[in-house]
Amino acid sequence: MTHISRKKLPTKILDQILDSLILVITETKHKEETVELLNALLSNTERIMLAKRIATVYLLNEGVDGTVIAETLGVTPYTVSRLKLWFETKGGGYRIAVNELKRQKQLEALKLLALKLAAYAVRSARLG
């Protein structure tokens, strides 16, 4: 479990270091750099936990039953319920993640369509 120091930071310092974290994350432009950054900042357990949260919310948004999600991702039904409530009430960040995943899914579908069209064009050219 993640722990932080019991010593409270002054608000100004806390804001500055949180801004630094956001800057580092938003300025990381390549997947390889992002992987390296997350590996440095987060333990394997923390990375898995975050990935499961995003996957759970995405699947909930897609209409997948909570029991199926819990069994598939190895989380408890309570976790699924808690994330569903959080997503529905305060889910701005999760919505960003879900929308990005949907966008990527659409891009992949378009790539597949383009490949099929290209293959069709090649076959047509050979026959014509």
N, C-alpha and C positions, 0 to 999 in steps of 0.2 A: 504494500500500500504506500502511496506517495505521502511524504511528510514535508512540512515546511517549518521553518524556525518559529518558535513561540514569540520571538522578539518582533514587535511590530515596526514596520518601516514608516518613516514620515511619508505622508501622502504624496508630496512632491517627488521624492526619490522613487517611490513605487510607480508613480505615473511615468517617470522617465525610463525606468528599466522595462516596463511593459511596452512603452512606445518603441524601445530598442528591439524588443522581441518581435513586435509587429513589423518593424522595418526589415529585420533580417528575413522573416518569413515571406513578406511581399516582394522583396527584391531577389529572391531565389527564383530564377527563370527556367532552369532546366531540371528535368526529372532526376537526373543523376545527382545534381546538387541538393535537391530536395530530399532525396533518399539519404544522402550523407548527413545532411543537417538533422533530419529526424532521428537517424541512428545515433547521432551525438547527443541530442537533447532528451530522447525518450528511451526508456528501457524496452526490451522486447515485449514485456507484459503490457506496458502503457501503449505501445503501438498497436498491439492486437486489440486492446480494449477500445481504443478510438476507432479502429477499423470496424469492429463489431457494432459500435454505436451507429456509425454512418450506414452500415449495411442494414441494420435493424430498421432505422428510420426510412431508408429507401424502400425496403420491402413493404413496410407498413403503408407507405405512400402509394405503392403499386397494388395495394389491396390484398396482400398475402396475409393469411390468418396468423395471429400471434402465436398460437401453439406450434404451427409449422416453423415459424421463424425461430422460436426458442429451441426446438429440436435440431434444426439445421445448423444454427450458429453456436449451439452449445451455451446458451444463456438461459436464465430463469424466466418463467412467465412474468414474474414481478418486474424484472429488468425491461422486458418488452412493454409492459403496461406503463412503467415509469417514463420510458422514452417516448411512448405514444402521447402521454399527457404533456410532457415537456415540449414535444414537437407541436402539439396543437395549441399550447398556450404561450410559449416563449421561443418558438422554433425558428427565428430568423436565420441563425447560423446554419441550422440543419436544412432549411429551405435552400440556402445557397448551395450546400453540398448536393442535395437532391437534384436541383436544377442543373448543376454541372454534370452530374452523372447521366441525367436524361439527355443533355446536349451531346455528351460523348457517345451515348448509345445511338442517337440520331446520326451523328457523324459516321459511326461505324456502319450503320445501315446504308447511308449514302455511298460510302466507299464500296460496299458489296454490290450495290446497284450499279455503280459506275464500272466495276469489274465485269459484271454480267453483260452490261451493254457493250463494253469493249470486246468481250469474247464473241458476242453476237455479231458485231461489226466485222470482226476478223473472219468469222465463218461465212458471212454474207459476201465479203470481198473475194474469198476463195471460190465460192460457188458462182459468182457473177462474172 
